[in-house]
Structure formats: structure tokens, C-alpha cells
Amino acid sequence: MKTAKNILKNRPVITVQDGDAVQSAAKKMADHNIGALPVLENERLVGIFTERDIIGKVVAPGKDITSVKVSDVMTRNLVFAYADDTTDICSSKMRGANIRHLPVIEGEHLIGILSIRDLLAHDMTEKEETIEFLEQYIYTVPPGMEKKYEH
């Protein structure tokens, strides 16, 4: 079974600083086509900033996106995964917390962020590989049995 680290391998970590303006963070999300950014205070993970934060805590209440800081609206109570957590553990954590993005740490360092899409893509690939294996198993005639199956 794959781990969080396996899925994140060779993927850049895109982050935002806690003092950045919401507008700048939203632009970074749009530029990279992502729905969440880990928030750092210097190099330390202190929160996560998501599309939900923008809508629910900035746009809906009518706040100015140029003056509100990420630290004012980010989610601080983090649910995170460890690099060696399996995809099943990561999925379970996401379902349990009703979240769509999961920061992943190794030791004390952020190594990336998993999305529900990442886990669904992994799950689909795993199922496709199982189906292919089963089809080959079912339709393969064992050596020496060829004549028995001829008509």
C-alpha cells in the first residue's frame, strides 16, 4: 500500500506565509489551480488556508481581501498526516474531520499536501490494477491445459 510520501514524491510544496494578504494567497491558489495552501510562520506549519476560508470568512462577510491577512482567517486546528501514513489512514483522517486537504509532515517538516482528489486517483488506479490482474487470471489457460479448452 502506498504512503502519503509516495503520492507526494517529486511534487513542489506551494505555501503561503501567515502575514500575507488573502488576495495574494488567492492569486497563488488560482495560479497553481489548487484549493488549499499550507500556512507557514517562517518555516513552521501553523495553519491551512482553503477556498472555504475565502468564501466563508472573507467574501461572505464582505471583508476587504487586500487588507485581511491569511492568519486572520486560516484554519489553525490542523489535522495532518505523517509521511509514512498509508492512503487508507489519510482517507480515514479526512473523512473523520470532514476535510478535503491534508498537510503531510515528516519529522517537523512539511513535505506537501494531499487532496481528496489525490486519494481518489490512487484508489482508482489500485482498483484498475486489481481488475486487470483478475481478468488475466480468469482468462489465462494454465500450461498443459490448452487441449482441454479447445472445441
Steps between C-alpha positions, in 0.01 A plus 500: 500500500622847411584761758439874501866555420475272191214706359673832568834391351644760259215745560588858592371630832310824446448699819400842628632700793264586785547875448411495130182670379206277410501641145861392445426150638188470282704599194759235582222241531356605162843505331574146616141369468487381862234527767714536811833634619697398806572812707849548637637731763857516371555126441252365758156370398238702690180454299327432173327752275222362279235605252249458783693757706486751214126458444382459858732734686585770246262531204168416671555745790614767252859542622767665287716227345793738462523588870396175675798283590506125446566455874168674576291243312705180469411177675730450796378169639688280259437141414811367328657179379844359554713418195474126570121496549329275248243634260232322706610684815502832311150435362376412846643821647337708226159334543518529878575872489278574196788660313625487140867591551752339732847642572769232520800528729822307536665560831434869557497596131210545262551284191174575320125497505269219390161571354198275487559492123848353556357222712214427258744482207719258696197289594382485138846397375520230766157363402586507128818301570301245703242461222775453240668235716171316556413509129839355411459233767150404385577490128843338512504130422748317722793334316417150382124561506468653151349183339233473768369845407503452121169438326 
